[in-house]
């Protein structure tokens, strides 16, 4: 009987029942299988297994790429190469690597000179043109570490003016300070990139015996100072703690016991990542267990080698960009990936110019760089030396 109190014909009832069975037979597998396929494809395409075996759903996460370059120095042949018509310009040195720097979400370098104004001098007491920092910023660098053995080359005035110039160029920095109140207020700084908060620690093994007089202040490597810095960093509730260390033996292609000891101290107390500079040659990239989680690792780039400078001997005429990818998912932050990007610095003796050559690109498209045979041999030598030093287990960034 229908809603109007009338009877339906029996043949029509049987027909409808038969159709319903047919529809259920066809649609039921679809209802079951399609959602399963969606889940499978989502897991296949939307999730990745990161370096620390953490499942990351890309749709619900944010990831950032950070790169670090080693020593930007002020040797006079390199400084004078930028002088044209009475002004200093260094933009051409970045011609081939600028696209790589700009692709990073955040790029950091070690500024191993002072910006104390003219007259400019090179080793052993550096002071360089302001354009050295300004053109690094134009090339894509966002941040400069200042705690290094040459940061006090021009005494207190060099420390103060370097900080002043970087402030005027709107380049954030840390490691050396105009006074202790500046240190207390700003250290360790927090940089925020796409919502990921990173604390930055920066220390040097020395200032070449040059005293730093009050009120100036420079961060010196010391276990008590480092532990205090980590404690202050944690109080600011960062997602990640990064340490930039100026350490090691010059020209040694392996890390020293002291480097290894301080790396372990930092990893054991909450530092998530260590970038290293100073030896002027590339050193190994290693990992340590994290104190936060047994499944996590702490990458230690013991030395990224030179950046732009005039050191031309074997092992010293290039360097690597250290690169890491950090991911934040549901309020938790992880190291997702890490590796290195090698480059060689060409010095053209004819026109006194310098240019950094990205060696991964050069291997694929050597012709576009127009390197003469003797330079190509040096580039190959540096690349092979670097790969041997770092080892096959570390990712080379393409």
Steps between C-alpha positions, in 0.01 A plus 500: 500500500639840406476826690160565343356166629511331155659161409786482247489234232701184594693494167620860552619412855706208370654717226604771747653240736698350214634843395607580856700177518670581170592853614637371831703234318660766279548786747604316818851409374545858380401639840754274670788509251511871407564629855772237541663616177484862616668410830767296319578775249505760777755295694702441185512857374425720800735341755877468511732313731747754629860450609393436857229247407218742572189479282427845363169586336592777259145638487503579873860621531736784422861443399790743464838472332798666673850532353827604663820620330843511658758776512437822307838665548679822407830409335619803303516341150133403542408837652677694221326290234178682587638852445358654184483873430567583861229271642498143628267241352507121549176393332672324208657248738148367567396470133467121495410423862247777562203290375591226749528748790169665410317165493572447870246623753786632711871542420774559759872570467802560720628857450869460583613859479411836651324789330708773661522727196804604295790459466423136425746234607522126462672231702579502788284798606192512281278796422289485185262720298137509609416375150631157597200456729256698285565287191474179702153615601412579138607147410245361745669468839268577791719468808866540605692330780770725647671294772830413335872547559515818287195681640720710734772579245423872525432504871184637653440743215502214250244305702276802540516616139444149361183470707394849396550430127309172513218669690487778239486235224225319696706182520431312827813374677636361824823391669667836574332782689551872558443453873385244752151649514464431126613144569255455788208641300557318173687175565418245393290646220191328363443499127153405380458344158149402386395464860800288604694666783874434501744606773849589371813438708837633374847459655868531402804322641690833532557853369865433407621625836351846446325603821136603484456785744178589675241595412549289182433130524578196282374146556796270574474120492478374854287219640345719769416777251353253251282329762381841619420596139300179451312566823412854389396367159267243652339770715389671176317179398641458150404216268864437413846596633783565255867554591753675274852419619830658399738224605754235403857489370576710194548292184425171677262289292374308800328630811706538816428326829394838639247552221359153555479555875307826471274353231406218737443747784259703289312200357465352848345822632241583237676650197340365180753607236865613486661704221879540513759731347862620540731218376479644142465147363203266492472253787267199543126522558396268782196432716447465872201366695256765615427547868135570415409170338698181438361484146640843411849601387703820522698580181844653565662679206846524657632743237339628182835635375555839342240711329634800303862588573848483343628171637600305188682186622357153465204435736472874578370631165134415558248375750152361546163641590359301790129444439224375729125463465298546817134397519232592752193277535222551754724713719794256487820589316730251330816495293371359173814494286857627475788507253758720330544700181865534382645800321844605378622861481661598175751783492549650155855630502442710186226726632550434874146372540363227727193287445356203691429200276223258612667167433185289467384727217848518352519120475179497296544818296872577508491689173294792628765588762780545244773365728842456339656154524726585794205634701286199411770272639510698825121490527499120452775464758306704757178309435668160531683606816176626653305185420778288649512711818125500558437144388238327292243477778408870497258640244636728230236764430411525132 
